[in-house]
Amino acid sequence: MQTFARRISRVKPRLATSISRSNHSHGPQQSSTDGQPRTASFGFKTVPEDQKEYLVKNVFDSVASKYDLMNDATSFGVHRLWKDAFVSQLRPGRNGPMKCIDVAGGTGDIALRILDYARENYYDRETSVDVVDINAQMLKEGFKRFKQTMYHNTPQISFNESNAQELGTEKFEDNTYDLYTIAFGIRNCTSIPDVLKEAHRVLKPGGTFACLEFSRVNNPLLNTLYDQYSFTVIPLLGTILAGDRDSYQYLVESIRKFPPQPEFARMIRDAGFATGKDVDGGAWTDQWGGIACIHTGVKI
Ligand SMILES: C[S@@+](CC[C@H](N)C(=O)[O-])C[C@H]1O[C@@H](n2cnc3c(N)ncnc32)[C@H](O)[C@@H]1O
């Protein structure tokens, strides 16, 4: 029998296990034009750009085994509704089998929904999803989970360890996919423009980019309640259920650093996608007043 390790295709070498090795493995530290090292936000902290990936990896290494449980606990299961809405909006399989890539796919929540949606609505057993994630622990959880499904050991699903910012042109060729999804993943990446550029590269012309991400709440009352809940309850649940306050503190902070809806829509257009108008129901669709948000774009 093939081992799990053999079945997860690794596009890039395994990530370094310390900050210094991480620096080494991601090349020399880049400098901005004024000679200062480039920085990135890691939650509310500012860190050297080339260390963010390592720090984010640590977060997901730490939460991987409890990730699905914690998602349910921290959102009271509401993440499931958002993910259902996301996939229903995309209607995978509506025009025949689709080749999909789910980036930052983690434990395969979106991939499973895509395959189920196509099968249940269109009797489609040919739509396929390549799940990509930078974190082998998260993929391992996804692989275990898919073992319990009818998709296991079929061409409909694959798990691949790679960086969203640089998927790798050999394994992920240009103009390949009909649908690119990324859910609750892009805010963890160091360079959003690089992720969007790769998404544009691997999609076929006319293919759809779709992102589900936490976003900005415009209603001040809801925003206050949401802030209170996020900064008190979520890190507390992280401590109690996963023994890890810091990771959940980061996850909450990273949400607040993500660009608001119109700014992210502009970034999607800058990467070469056509979007709707900059309104809710156009370029994006807010979920629960903007706590989460679905952005879509079509490759032109
Ligand atoms: C919050 S989880 C979301 C997982 C899944 N999409 C879901 O909705 O349940 C974020 C995922 O992004 C992955 N990730 C972070 N940075 C990444 C990168 N640069 N490239 C690929 N995946 C990345 C993490 O390893 C983690 O699995």
The ligand as a MOL file (V3000), in Angstrom:
LIG
                    3D

  0  0  0     0  0            999 V3000
M  V30 BEGIN CTAB
M  V30 COUNTS 27 29 0 0 0
M  V30 BEGIN ATOM
M  V30 1 C -7.6280 28.9610 7.8350 0
M  V30 2 S -6.9440 27.6230 6.9210 0 CHG=1
M  V30 3 C -8.2040 27.3710 5.6880 0
M  V30 4 C -8.3130 25.9510 5.2360 0
M  V30 5 C -9.4950 25.6470 4.3270 0
M  V30 6 N -9.4060 26.3880 3.0810 0
M  V30 7 C -10.8060 25.9330 4.9990 0
M  V30 8 O -11.5060 26.8300 4.5520 0
M  V30 9 O -11.1340 25.2740 5.9650 0 CHG=-1
M  V30 10 C -5.6760 28.4310 6.0270 0
M  V30 11 C -4.7910 27.4950 5.2510 0
M  V30 12 O -3.9100 28.2770 4.4540 0
M  V30 13 C -2.6930 27.5670 4.3480 0
M  V30 14 N -1.6460 28.4760 3.8570 0
M  V30 15 C -1.0870 29.5230 4.5170 0
M  V30 16 N -0.1650 30.1240 3.7400 0
M  V30 17 C -0.1480 29.4500 2.5720 0
M  V30 18 C 0.5790 29.5870 1.3650 0
M  V30 19 N 1.4850 30.5630 1.2110 0
M  V30 20 N 0.3540 28.7130 0.3750 0
M  V30 21 C -0.5580 27.7150 0.5090 0
M  V30 22 N -1.2890 27.5310 1.6170 0
M  V30 23 C -1.1020 28.3900 2.6370 0
M  V30 24 C -2.4830 27.0470 5.7530 0
M  V30 25 O -1.5150 26.0300 5.8190 0
M  V30 26 C -3.8980 26.5980 6.1060 0
M  V30 27 O -4.1100 25.2590 5.7810 0
M  V30 END ATOM
M  V30 BEGIN BOND
M  V30 1 1 1 2
M  V30 2 1 2 3
M  V30 3 1 2 10
M  V30 4 1 3 4
M  V30 5 1 4 5
M  V30 6 1 5 6
M  V30 7 1 5 7
M  V30 8 2 7 8
M  V30 9 1 7 9
M  V30 10 1 10 11
M  V30 11 1 11 12
M  V30 12 1 11 26
M  V30 13 1 12 13
M  V30 14 1 13 14
M  V30 15 1 13 24
M  V30 16 1 14 15
M  V30 17 1 14 23
M  V30 18 2 15 16
M  V30 19 1 16 17
M  V30 20 1 17 18
M  V30 21 2 17 23
M  V30 22 1 18 19
M  V30 23 2 18 20
M  V30 24 1 20 21
M  V30 25 2 21 22
M  V30 26 1 22 23
M  V30 27 1 24 25
M  V30 28 1 24 26
M  V30 29 1 26 27
M  V30 END BOND
M  V30 END CTAB
M  END
